[in-house]
Amino acid sequence: MPQLPGTDFDVSDLCLGGNVFGWTADEPTSFALLDRYVDATPSTHRPFVDTAESYGDGTSERILGDWMASRGVRDRMVVATKVSRGTKEHPLAAGEIRSAAERSLRNLQTDVIDLYYAHYDDETTPLEETLGAFDELVQAGKVRYVAASNYSAKRLTEALETSDRLGITRYVALQTHYNLMERPVFEGDLRDVAAAQGLGVLPYFALAKGFLTGKYRHGERVDSPRAKGASAYVGERGDRVLAALEQVAQEQQVPLPAVALRWLADQPTVVSPIASGRSVEQLADLLPMQDLVLTDEQRRLLTDASA
């Protein structure tokens, strides 16, 4: 089972993305998605859900909070949320972090946030101020661990060095854009920093905005808010990747998305890929990744096809 480095969390192989809650999935559908996800998570793992204050201007957090309260499962979950940019002039200033954390705690109907991200870097605020504010939340028992999202290797290194120098809470994880179609940005300095510093990596857009589900092909139209983004991957390289996914999926007798997620989960430093579905049927295509074991040959086929 994957463990988030630097924490005591044994989390699920798949991190459920809460970005769809209140957006492409209304509240009843979101509740059904969460129910299905938790039911499918082995009892030895803790279901892991990712959201942010900016998703639906707090709607995603509120739906998740209402669901946890109605089901009485808060203690079983690992909940990650983020202090986001929005229209803030200095989004990672100490006051903004404190205010955002209090809003998220109320929305989620919880006393503590398990993993609290800086959603985006903020170079207008000194790292000492940002990390000091995160440390205050940890010391106050309102946040268990903190993490970075969308940081460059340089800034991530500076943040970790700042925490070490000041003797305060350091980032334990990195959320970044990474999947079979998006490899070079992460598989360089960022991965080196994560490995050297013992950070757990949680990739978002793990299915390349839906492209790796196999729905998006040349000349085909798909009714989805992400169709434009996914269609950008259509082409010769995309065809190679989909062909490799189809081969492995057929050999393993699982849906394409499960194979794409398993490949990602097997990469160095990766803990749990983040993926979402706007229906229980879509989610069902993701869940087999939790039990899937790829052979070395299958993993190599996918790696080579996406090079």
Phi and psi restraints in degrees (value plus and minus 20) as a CYANA .aco file:
   2 PRO   PHI     -95.0   -55.0
   2 PRO   PSI     117.3   157.3
   3 GLN   PHI    -134.3   -94.3
   3 GLN   PSI     116.0   156.0
   4 LEU   PHI     -95.8   -55.8
   4 LEU   PSI      94.4   134.4
   5 PRO   PHI     -74.5   -34.5
   5 PRO   PSI     123.1   163.1
   6 GLY   PHI      58.5    98.5
   6 GLY   PSI     -14.2    25.8
   7 THR   PHI    -152.6  -112.6
   7 THR   PSI     156.5   196.5
   8 ASP   PHI    -125.8   -85.8
   8 ASP   PSI       5.1    45.1
   9 PHE   PHI    -114.8   -74.8
   9 PHE   PSI      95.6   135.6
  10 ASP   PHI    -113.9   -73.9
  10 ASP   PSI      83.0   123.0
  11 VAL   PHI    -122.6   -82.6
  11 VAL   PSI     147.5   187.5
  12 SER   PHI     -88.3   -48.3
  12 SER   PSI     133.5   173.5
  13 ASP   PHI     -83.7   -43.7
  13 ASP   PSI     -48.6    -8.6
  14 LEU   PHI    -132.8   -92.8
  14 LEU   PSI     107.0   147.0
  15 CYS   PHI    -114.6   -74.6
  15 CYS   PSI     101.7   141.7
  16 LEU   PHI     -99.2   -59.2
  16 LEU   PSI     102.5   142.5
  17 GLY   PHI     -97.6   -57.6
  17 GLY   PSI     105.4   145.4
  18 GLY   PHI    -112.2   -72.2
  18 GLY   PSI     -10.5    29.5
  19 ASN   PHI     -83.5   -43.5
  19 ASN   PSI     -44.3    -4.3
  20 VAL   PHI    -102.2   -62.2
  20 VAL   PSI     -37.3     2.7
  21 PHE   PHI     -84.0   -44.0
  21 PHE   PSI      98.6   138.6
  22 GLY   PHI      62.1   102.1
  22 GLY   PSI     -20.2    19.8
  23 TRP   PHI    -131.3   -91.3
  23 TRP   PSI    -105.5   -65.5
  24 THR   PHI    -111.6   -71.6
  24 THR   PSI     -26.2    13.8
  25 ALA   PHI    -145.8  -105.8
  25 ALA   PSI      98.0   138.0
  26 ASP   PHI     -91.5   -51.5
  26 ASP   PSI     159.9   199.9
  27 GLU   PHI     -81.6   -41.6
  27 GLU   PSI     -67.5   -27.5
  28 PRO   PHI     -79.5   -39.5
  28 PRO   PSI     -60.3   -20.3
  29 THR   PHI     -86.6   -46.6
  29 THR   PSI     -60.1   -20.1
  30 SER   PHI     -81.6   -41.6
  30 SER   PSI     -62.2   -22.2
  31 PHE   PHI     -81.0   -41.0
  31 PHE   PSI     -62.2   -22.2
  32 ALA   PHI     -85.1   -45.1
  32 ALA   PSI     -59.7   -19.7
  33 LEU   PHI     -81.9   -41.9
  33 LEU   PSI     -66.1   -26.1
  34 LEU   PHI     -85.1   -45.1
  34 LEU   PSI     -61.9   -21.9
  35 ASP   PHI     -79.0   -39.0
  35 ASP   PSI     -67.4   -27.4
  36 ARG   PHI     -85.2   -45.2
  36 ARG   PSI     -61.5   -21.5
  37 TYR   PHI     -82.6   -42.6
  37 TYR   PSI     -67.2   -27.2
  38 VAL   PHI     -85.8   -45.8
  38 VAL   PSI     -60.6   -20.6
  39 ASP   PHI     -80.2   -40.2
  39 ASP   PSI     -52.5   -12.5
  40 ALA   PHI    -108.6   -68.6
  40 ALA   PSI     -26.4    13.6
  41 THR   PHI    -106.2   -66.2
  41 THR   PSI     104.9   144.9
  42 PRO   PHI     -75.3   -35.3
  42 PRO   PSI     127.6   167.6
  43 SER   PHI     -84.1   -44.1
  43 SER   PSI     -39.5     0.5
  44 THR   PHI     -99.5   -59.5
  44 THR   PSI     -32.1     7.9
  45 HIS   PHI    -128.9   -88.9
  45 HIS   PSI     138.7   178.7
  46 ARG   PHI    -124.0   -84.0
  46 ARG   PSI     104.2   144.2
  47 PRO   PHI     -76.3   -36.3
  47 PRO   PSI     116.4   156.4
  48 PHE   PHI    -142.3  -102.3
  48 PHE   PSI      97.2   137.2
  49 VAL   PHI    -141.5  -101.5
  49 VAL   PSI     115.8   155.8
  50 ASP   PHI    -134.1   -94.1
  50 ASP   PSI     109.4   149.4
  51 THR   PHI    -162.0  -122.0
  51 THR   PSI    -189.2  -149.2
  52 ALA   PHI    -181.7  -141.7
  52 ALA   PSI     134.4   174.4
  53 GLU   PHI     -83.6   -43.6
  53 GLU   PSI     -45.0    -5.0
  54 SER   PHI    -104.0   -64.0
  54 SER   PSI     -32.4     7.6
  55 TYR   PHI     -92.8   -52.8
  55 TYR   PSI      86.3   126.3
  56 GLY   PHI      44.6    84.6
  56 GLY   PSI       8.4    48.4
  57 ASP   PHI      32.4    72.4
  57 ASP   PSI      24.5    64.5
  58 GLY   PHI      77.8   117.8
  58 GLY   PSI     -30.0    10.0
  59 THR   PHI     -81.1   -41.1
  59 THR   PSI     -62.9   -22.9
  60 SER   PHI     -80.0   -40.0
  60 SER   PSI     -66.1   -26.1
  61 GLU   PHI     -81.3   -41.3
  61 GLU   PSI     -62.7   -22.7
  62 ARG   PHI     -85.0   -45.0
  62 ARG   PSI     -60.2   -20.2
  63 ILE   PHI     -84.3   -44.3
  63 ILE   PSI     -64.4   -24.4
  64 LEU   PHI     -81.9   -41.9
  64 LEU   PSI     -62.6   -22.6
  65 GLY   PHI     -82.1   -42.1
  65 GLY   PSI     -63.7   -23.7
  66 ASP   PHI     -83.6   -43.6
  66 ASP   PSI     -61.3   -21.3
  67 TRP   PHI     -84.2   -44.2
  67 TRP   PSI     -66.5   -26.5
  68 MET   PHI     -81.7   -41.7
  68 MET   PSI     -60.2   -20.2
  69 ALA   PHI     -85.6   -45.6
  69 ALA   PSI     -61.2   -21.2
  70 SER   PHI     -90.7   -50.7
  70 SER   PSI     -49.9    -9.9
  71 ARG   PHI    -116.2   -76.2
  71 ARG   PSI     -33.7     6.3
  72 GLY   PHI      45.5    85.5
  72 GLY   PSI      17.9    57.9
  73 VAL   PHI    -135.2   -95.2
  73 VAL   PSI      -9.7    30.3
  74 ARG   PHI     -73.3   -33.3
  74 ARG   PSI     -61.2   -21.2
  75 ASP   PHI     -87.8   -47.8
  75 ASP   PSI     -40.0     0.0
  76 ARG   PHI    -105.8   -65.8
  76 ARG   PSI     -41.9    -1.9
  77 MET   PHI    -107.2   -67.2
  77 MET   PSI     135.7   175.7
  78 VAL   PHI    -130.9   -90.9
  78 VAL   PSI      97.2   137.2
  79 VAL   PHI    -131.7   -91.7
  79 VAL   PSI     104.2   144.2
  80 ALA   PHI    -133.3   -93.3
  80 ALA   PSI     115.1   155.1
  81 THR   PHI    -161.3  -121.3
  81 THR   PSI     158.2   198.2
  82 LYS   PHI    -158.5  -118.5
  82 LYS   PSI     126.7   166.7
  83 VAL   PHI    -106.8   -66.8
  83 VAL   PSI      97.3   137.3
  84 SER   PHI    -122.2   -82.2
  84 SER   PSI     153.1   193.1
  85 ARG   PHI     -98.7   -58.7
  85 ARG   PSI     -75.5   -35.5
  86 GLY   PHI      34.8    74.8
  86 GLY   PSI    -153.3  -113.3
  87 THR   PHI    -125.0   -85.0
  87 THR   PSI      -4.5    35.5
  88 LYS   PHI     -88.2   -48.2
  88 LYS   PSI     119.1   159.1
  89 GLU   PHI     -92.1   -52.1
  89 GLU   PSI     -60.6   -20.6
  90 HIS   PHI    -151.3  -111.3
  90 HIS   PSI      60.3   100.3
  91 PRO   PHI     -82.2   -42.2
  91 PRO   PSI     -44.4    -4.4
  92 LEU   PHI    -129.8   -89.8
  92 LEU   PSI       3.7    43.7
  93 ALA   PHI     -88.7   -48.7
  93 ALA   PSI     134.3   174.3
  94 ALA   PHI     -76.1   -36.1
  94 ALA   PSI     -64.9   -24.9
  95 GLY   PHI     -83.9   -43.9
  95 GLY   PSI     -58.5   -18.5
  96 GLU   PHI     -86.5   -46.5
  96 GLU   PSI     -60.5   -20.5
  97 ILE   PHI     -84.6   -44.6
  97 ILE   PSI     -65.1   -25.1
  98 ARG   PHI     -81.6   -41.6
  98 ARG   PSI     -65.2   -25.2
  99 SER   PHI     -84.8   -44.8
  99 SER   PSI     -63.2   -23.2
 100 ALA   PHI     -83.8   -43.8
 100 ALA   PSI     -61.3   -21.3
 101 ALA   PHI     -82.9   -42.9
 101 ALA   PSI     -62.0   -22.0
 102 GLU   PHI     -84.7   -44.7
 102 GLU   PSI     -59.4   -19.4
 103 ARG   PHI     -83.2   -43.2
 103 ARG   PSI     -64.1   -24.1
 104 SER   PHI     -85.6   -45.6
 104 SER   PSI     -59.9   -19.9
 105 LEU   PHI     -80.7   -40.7
 105 LEU   PSI     -61.6   -21.6
 106 ARG   PHI     -86.5   -46.5
 106 ARG   PSI     -66.0   -26.0
 107 ASN   PHI     -79.9   -39.9
 107 ASN   PSI     -61.7   -21.7
 108 LEU   PHI    -103.1   -63.1
 108 LEU   PSI     -28.1    11.9
 109 GLN   PHI      34.9    74.9
 109 GLN   PSI      28.5    68.5
 110 THR   PHI    -157.7  -117.7
 110 THR   PSI     142.6   182.6
 111 ASP   PHI    -111.8   -71.8
 111 ASP   PSI     -36.2     3.8
 112 VAL   PHI    -169.7  -129.7
 112 VAL   PSI     120.9   160.9
 113 ILE   PHI    -115.5   -75.5
 113 ILE   PSI     107.4   147.4
 114 ASP   PHI     -89.9   -49.9
 114 ASP   PSI     -66.7   -26.7
 115 LEU   PHI    -156.0  -116.0
 115 LEU   PSI      99.2   139.2
 116 TYR   PHI    -137.8   -97.8
 116 TYR   PSI      97.5   137.5
 117 TYR   PHI    -116.5   -76.5
 117 TYR   PSI     128.5   168.5
 118 ALA   PHI    -101.8   -61.8
 118 ALA   PSI      90.7   130.7
 119 HIS   PHI     -82.4   -42.4
 119 HIS   PSI     -62.6   -22.6
 120 TYR   PHI    -158.9  -118.9
 120 TYR   PSI     131.4   171.4
 121 ASP   PHI     -83.1   -43.1
 121 ASP   PSI     133.0   173.0
 122 ASP   PHI    -155.1  -115.1
 122 ASP   PSI      77.0   117.0
 123 GLU   PHI     -98.8   -58.8
 123 GLU   PSI     -22.2    17.8
 124 THR   PHI    -105.7   -65.7
 124 THR   PSI     -28.6    11.4
 125 THR   PHI    -137.8   -97.8
 125 THR   PSI     111.4   151.4
 126 PRO   PHI     -77.8   -37.8
 126 PRO   PSI     120.1   160.1
 127 LEU   PHI     -77.9   -37.9
 127 LEU   PSI     -54.9   -14.9
 128 GLU   PHI     -79.5   -39.5
 128 GLU   PSI     -59.2   -19.2
 129 GLU   PHI     -90.0   -50.0
 129 GLU   PSI     -66.6   -26.6
 130 THR   PHI     -80.3   -40.3
 130 THR   PSI     -71.5   -31.5
 131 LEU   PHI     -89.5   -49.5
 131 LEU   PSI     -51.0   -11.0
 132 GLY   PHI     -84.9   -44.9
 132 GLY   PSI     -59.0   -19.0
 133 ALA   PHI     -87.6   -47.6
 133 ALA   PSI     -60.8   -20.8
 134 PHE   PHI     -82.0   -42.0
 134 PHE   PSI     -62.2   -22.2
 135 ASP   PHI     -82.0   -42.0
 135 ASP   PSI     -59.7   -19.7
 136 GLU   PHI     -79.6   -39.6
 136 GLU   PSI     -61.3   -21.3
 137 LEU   PHI     -84.8   -44.8
 137 LEU   PSI     -58.9   -18.9
 138 VAL   PHI     -86.9   -46.9
 138 VAL   PSI     -65.7   -25.7
 139 GLN   PHI     -83.7   -43.7
 139 GLN   PSI     -50.6   -10.6
 140 ALA   PHI    -101.3   -61.3
 140 ALA   PSI     -25.6    14.4
 141 GLY   PHI      59.1    99.1
 141 GLY   PSI      -4.6    35.4
 142 LYS   PHI    -112.4   -72.4
 142 LYS   PSI     -37.6     2.4
 143 VAL   PHI    -157.4  -117.4
 143 VAL   PSI     118.5   158.5
 144 ARG   PHI    -107.2   -67.2
 144 ARG   PSI     -69.3   -29.3
 145 TYR   PHI    -160.9  -120.9
 145 TYR   PSI     136.1   176.1
 146 VAL   PHI    -140.8  -100.8
 146 VAL   PSI     137.7   177.7
 147 ALA   PHI    -171.5  -131.5
 147 ALA   PSI     147.1   187.1
 148 ALA   PHI    -133.1   -93.1
 148 ALA   PSI     126.4   166.4
 149 SER   PHI    -152.9  -112.9
 149 SER   PSI     116.4   156.4
 150 ASN   PHI      40.6    80.6
 150 ASN   PSI      18.3    58.3
 151 TYR   PHI    -116.7   -76.7
 151 TYR   PSI     127.7   167.7
 152 SER   PHI     -97.7   -57.7
 152 SER   PSI     143.2   183.2
 153 ALA   PHI     -79.9   -39.9
 153 ALA   PSI     -59.4   -19.4
 154 LYS   PHI     -84.6   -44.6
 154 LYS   PSI     -68.8   -28.8
 155 ARG   PHI     -90.2   -50.2
 155 ARG   PSI     -54.0   -14.0
 156 LEU   PHI     -84.3   -44.3
 156 LEU   PSI     -63.7   -23.7
 157 THR   PHI     -81.3   -41.3
 157 THR   PSI     -64.3   -24.3
 158 GLU   PHI     -82.1   -42.1
 158 GLU   PSI     -59.5   -19.5
 159 ALA   PHI     -85.2   -45.2
 159 ALA   PSI     -64.6   -24.6
 160 LEU   PHI     -85.5   -45.5
 160 LEU   PSI     -60.6   -20.6
 161 GLU   PHI     -85.1   -45.1
 161 GLU   PSI     -56.3   -16.3
 162 THR   PHI     -85.5   -45.5
 162 THR   PSI     -65.1   -25.1
 163 SER   PHI     -80.6   -40.6
 163 SER   PSI     -63.2   -23.2
 164 ASP   PHI     -85.2   -45.2
 164 ASP   PSI     -60.9   -20.9
 165 ARG   PHI     -84.6   -44.6
 165 ARG   PSI     -58.7   -18.7
 166 LEU   PHI    -107.2   -67.2
 166 LEU   PSI     -30.2     9.8
 167 GLY   PHI      48.3    88.3
 167 GLY   PSI      17.5    57.5
 168 ILE   PHI    -141.8  -101.8
 168 ILE   PSI     155.5   195.5
 169 THR   PHI     -70.6   -30.6
 169 THR   PSI     113.8   153.8
 170 ARG   PHI    -133.9   -93.9
 170 ARG   PSI     139.2   179.2
 171 TYR   PHI     -83.1   -43.1
 171 TYR   PSI     117.2   157.2
 172 VAL   PHI    -126.3   -86.3
 172 VAL   PSI     -31.8     8.2
 173 ALA   PHI    -168.7  -128.7
 173 ALA   PSI     142.5   182.5
 174 LEU   PHI    -151.4  -111.4
 174 LEU   PSI     107.9   147.9
 175 GLN   PHI    -123.2   -83.2
 175 GLN   PSI     108.0   148.0
 176 THR   PHI    -169.2  -129.2
 176 THR   PSI     142.5   182.5
 177 HIS   PHI     -99.7   -59.7
 177 HIS   PSI      95.1   135.1
 178 TYR   PHI    -180.6  -140.6
 178 TYR   PSI     111.1   151.1
 179 ASN   PHI    -188.0  -148.0
 179 ASN   PSI    -197.0  -157.0
 180 LEU   PHI     -79.0   -39.0
 180 LEU   PSI     -49.2    -9.2
 181 MET   PHI    -113.7   -73.7
 181 MET   PSI     -31.4     8.6
 182 GLU   PHI    -150.3  -110.3
 182 GLU   PSI      67.7   107.7
 183 ARG   PHI    -133.3   -93.3
 183 ARG   PSI     -60.9   -20.9
 184 PRO   PHI     -79.5   -39.5
 184 PRO   PSI     -58.9   -18.9
 185 VAL   PHI     -82.2   -42.2
 185 VAL   PSI     -60.6   -20.6
 186 PHE   PHI    -105.2   -65.2
 186 PHE   PSI     -59.3   -19.3
 187 GLU   PHI     -98.5   -58.5
 187 GLU   PSI      22.6    62.6
 188 GLY   PHI    -158.1  -118.1
 188 GLY   PSI    -142.7  -102.7
 189 ASP   PHI     -81.9   -41.9
 189 ASP   PSI     -56.3   -16.3
 190 LEU   PHI     -82.2   -42.2
 190 LEU   PSI     -66.2   -26.2
 191 ARG   PHI     -85.1   -45.1
 191 ARG   PSI     -56.3   -16.3
 192 ASP   PHI     -82.3   -42.3
 192 ASP   PSI     -62.8   -22.8
 193 VAL   PHI     -84.8   -44.8
 193 VAL   PSI     -65.7   -25.7
 194 ALA   PHI     -79.1   -39.1
 194 ALA   PSI     -62.9   -22.9
 195 ALA   PHI     -88.1   -48.1
 195 ALA   PSI     -65.6   -25.6
 196 ALA   PHI     -86.8   -46.8
 196 ALA   PSI     -52.6   -12.6
 197 GLN   PHI    -117.7   -77.7
 197 GLN   PSI     -19.1    20.9
 198 GLY   PHI      49.5    89.5
 198 GLY   PSI      14.5    54.5
 199 LEU   PHI    -110.4   -70.4
 199 LEU   PSI     124.7   164.7
 200 GLY   PHI    -108.1   -68.1
 200 GLY   PSI     118.0   158.0
 201 VAL   PHI    -127.4   -87.4
 201 VAL   PSI     113.2   153.2
 202 LEU   PHI    -144.6  -104.6
 202 LEU   PSI      75.8   115.8
 203 PRO   PHI     -94.7   -54.7
 203 PRO   PSI     114.7   154.7
 204 TYR   PHI    -121.7   -81.7
 204 TYR   PSI     150.6   190.6
 205 PHE   PHI      29.9    69.9
 205 PHE   PSI      22.2    62.2
 206 ALA   PHI     -82.1   -42.1
 206 ALA   PSI     -42.7    -2.7
 207 LEU   PHI    -126.9   -86.9
 207 LEU   PSI       3.7    43.7
 208 ALA   PHI      32.2    72.2
 208 ALA   PSI      32.7    72.7
 209 LYS   PHI      37.5    77.5
 209 LYS   PSI       8.9    48.9
 210 GLY   PHI      79.3   119.3
 210 GLY   PSI     -32.7     7.3
 211 PHE   PHI     -79.0   -39.0
 211 PHE   PSI     -57.7   -17.7
 212 LEU   PHI     -97.7   -57.7
 212 LEU   PSI     -16.8    23.2
 213 THR   PHI     -98.8   -58.8
 213 THR   PSI     -36.7     3.3
 214 GLY   PHI      69.3   109.3
 214 GLY   PSI     -17.4    22.6
 215 LYS   PHI     -97.0   -57.0
 215 LYS   PSI     -45.0    -5.0
 216 TYR   PHI    -119.3   -79.3
 216 TYR   PSI      88.9   128.9
 217 ARG   PHI    -148.2  -108.2
 217 ARG   PSI     143.3   183.3
 218 HIS   PHI     -78.3   -38.3
 218 HIS   PSI     107.0   147.0
 219 GLY   PHI      63.8   103.8
 219 GLY   PSI     -21.8    18.2
 220 GLU   PHI    -122.9   -82.9
 220 GLU   PSI     120.6   160.6
 221 ARG   PHI    -125.7   -85.7
 221 ARG   PSI     113.8   153.8
 222 VAL   PHI    -143.4  -103.4
 222 VAL   PSI     112.2   152.2
 223 ASP   PHI    -101.9   -61.9
 223 ASP   PSI      72.8   112.8
 224 SER   PHI    -175.7  -135.7
 224 SER   PSI     123.1   163.1
 225 PRO   PHI     -81.7   -41.7
 225 PRO   PSI     -38.5     1.5
 226 ARG   PHI    -121.7   -81.7
 226 ARG   PSI     -11.1    28.9
 227 ALA   PHI     -78.3   -38.3
 227 ALA   PSI     -62.0   -22.0
 228 LYS   PHI     -83.4   -43.4
 228 LYS   PSI     -65.7   -25.7
 229 GLY   PHI     -85.2   -45.2
 229 GLY   PSI     -62.6   -22.6
 230 ALA   PHI     -87.0   -47.0
 230 ALA   PSI     -57.2   -17.2
 231 SER   PHI     -85.0   -45.0
 231 SER   PSI     -39.8     0.2
 232 ALA   PHI     -83.7   -43.7
 232 ALA   PSI     -39.6     0.4
 233 TYR   PHI    -110.6   -70.6
 233 TYR   PSI     -26.5    13.5
 234 VAL   PHI     -86.6   -46.6
 234 VAL   PSI     109.5   149.5
 235 GLY   PHI     137.7   177.7
 235 GLY   PSI    -188.4  -148.4
 236 GLU   PHI     -81.1   -41.1
 236 GLU   PSI     -67.2   -27.2
 237 ARG   PHI     -86.6   -46.6
 237 ARG   PSI     -61.4   -21.4
 238 GLY   PHI     -80.8   -40.8
 238 GLY   PSI     -60.1   -20.1
 239 ASP   PHI     -82.1   -42.1
 239 ASP   PSI     -60.6   -20.6
 240 ARG   PHI     -82.3   -42.3
 240 ARG   PSI     -63.8   -23.8
 241 VAL   PHI     -85.8   -45.8
 241 VAL   PSI     -64.5   -24.5
 242 LEU   PHI     -84.5   -44.5
 242 LEU   PSI     -57.2   -17.2
 243 ALA   PHI     -83.8   -43.8
 243 ALA   PSI     -61.9   -21.9
 244 ALA   PHI     -86.4   -46.4
 244 ALA   PSI     -61.3   -21.3
 245 LEU   PHI     -81.5   -41.5
 245 LEU   PSI     -62.3   -22.3
 246 GLU   PHI     -83.3   -43.3
 246 GLU   PSI     -59.7   -19.7
 247 GLN   PHI     -83.2   -43.2
 247 GLN   PSI     -68.3   -28.3
 248 VAL   PHI     -88.0   -48.0
 248 VAL   PSI     -60.5   -20.5
 249 ALA   PHI     -81.0   -41.0
 249 ALA   PSI     -59.3   -19.3
 250 GLN   PHI     -87.2   -47.2
 250 GLN   PSI     -62.2   -22.2
 251 GLU   PHI     -83.6   -43.6
 251 GLU   PSI     -57.6   -17.6
 252 GLN   PHI    -111.7   -71.7
 252 GLN   PSI     -31.4     8.6
 253 GLN   PHI      39.0    79.0
 253 GLN   PSI      27.9    67.9
 254 VAL   PHI    -155.3  -115.3
 254 VAL   PSI     143.7   183.7
 255 PRO   PHI     -88.5   -48.5
 255 PRO   PSI     134.8   174.8
 256 LEU   PHI     -72.6   -32.6
 256 LEU   PSI     -67.3   -27.3
 257 PRO   PHI     -78.9   -38.9
 257 PRO   PSI     -53.9   -13.9
 258 ALA   PHI     -83.5   -43.5
 258 ALA   PSI     -58.4   -18.4
 259 VAL   PHI     -86.9   -46.9
 259 VAL   PSI     -65.0   -25.0
 260 ALA   PHI     -81.0   -41.0
 260 ALA   PSI     -60.8   -20.8
 261 LEU   PHI     -89.6   -49.6
 261 LEU   PSI     -57.5   -17.5
 262 ARG   PHI     -87.1   -47.1
 262 ARG   PSI     -61.3   -21.3
 263 TRP   PHI     -76.3   -36.3
 263 TRP   PSI     -64.6   -24.6
 264 LEU   PHI     -86.3   -46.3
 264 LEU   PSI     -63.7   -23.7
 265 ALA   PHI     -82.9   -42.9
 265 ALA   PSI     -45.7    -5.7
 266 ASP   PHI    -103.4   -63.4
 266 ASP   PSI     -25.9    14.1
 267 GLN   PHI     -96.4   -56.4
 267 GLN   PSI     129.7   169.7
 268 PRO   PHI     -74.7   -34.7
 268 PRO   PSI     116.1   156.1
 269 THR   PHI      58.0    98.0
 269 THR   PSI     -34.8     5.2
 270 VAL   PHI     -96.2   -56.2
 270 VAL   PSI     112.8   152.8
 271 VAL   PHI    -118.1   -78.1
 271 VAL   PSI     -82.4   -42.4
 272 SER   PHI    -164.4  -124.4
 272 SER   PSI     102.8   142.8
 273 PRO   PHI     -87.2   -47.2
 273 PRO   PSI     128.0   168.0
 274 ILE   PHI    -121.5   -81.5
 274 ILE   PSI     104.5   144.5
 275 ALA   PHI    -167.9  -127.9
 275 ALA   PSI     136.2   176.2
 276 SER   PHI    -157.9  -117.9
 276 SER   PSI     142.9   182.9
 277 GLY   PHI    -156.2  -116.2
 277 GLY   PSI     128.3   168.3
 278 ARG   PHI    -115.5   -75.5
 278 ARG   PSI     -14.9    25.1
 279 SER   PHI    -169.2  -129.2
 279 SER   PSI     140.4   180.4
 280 VAL   PHI     -83.3   -43.3
 280 VAL   PSI     -53.3   -13.3
 281 GLU   PHI     -84.1   -44.1
 281 GLU   PSI     -62.6   -22.6
 282 GLN   PHI     -84.4   -44.4
 282 GLN   PSI     -62.6   -22.6
 283 LEU   PHI     -81.1   -41.1
 283 LEU   PSI     -56.6   -16.6
 284 ALA   PHI     -79.1   -39.1
 284 ALA   PSI     -48.5    -8.5
 285 ASP   PHI     -95.5   -55.5
 285 ASP   PSI     -37.1     2.9
 286 LEU   PHI    -111.0   -71.0
 286 LEU   PSI     -55.4   -15.4
 287 LEU   PHI     -80.9   -40.9
 287 LEU   PSI     -51.7   -11.7
 288 PRO   PHI     -81.4   -41.4
 288 PRO   PSI     -35.7     4.3
 289 MET   PHI     -80.9   -40.9
 289 MET   PSI     -43.3    -3.3
 290 GLN   PHI     -87.5   -47.5
 290 GLN   PSI     -50.5   -10.5
 291 ASP   PHI    -125.6   -85.6
 291 ASP   PSI     -21.8    18.2
 292 LEU   PHI     -96.6   -56.6
 292 LEU   PSI     113.7   153.7
 293 VAL   PHI    -141.6  -101.6
 293 VAL   PSI      91.7   131.7
 294 LEU   PHI    -103.3   -63.3
 294 LEU   PSI     125.5   165.5
 295 THR   PHI     -97.1   -57.1
 295 THR   PSI     142.7   182.7
 296 ASP   PHI     -79.4   -39.4
 296 ASP   PSI     -58.4   -18.4
 297 GLU   PHI     -85.5   -45.5
 297 GLU   PSI     -61.6   -21.6
 298 GLN   PHI     -85.7   -45.7
 298 GLN   PSI     -61.8   -21.8
 299 ARG   PHI     -84.0   -44.0
 299 ARG   PSI     -61.0   -21.0
 300 ARG   PHI     -86.5   -46.5
 300 ARG   PSI     -59.6   -19.6
 301 LEU   PHI     -77.2   -37.2
 301 LEU   PSI     -65.6   -25.6
 302 LEU   PHI     -87.6   -47.6
 302 LEU   PSI     -61.2   -21.2
 303 THR   PHI     -82.0   -42.0
 303 THR   PSI     -65.8   -25.8
 304 ASP   PHI     -87.3   -47.3
 304 ASP   PSI     -59.5   -19.5
 305 ALA   PHI     -85.8   -45.8
 305 ALA   PSI     -50.2   -10.2
 306 SER   PHI    -115.8   -75.8
 306 SER   PSI     -17.3    22.7
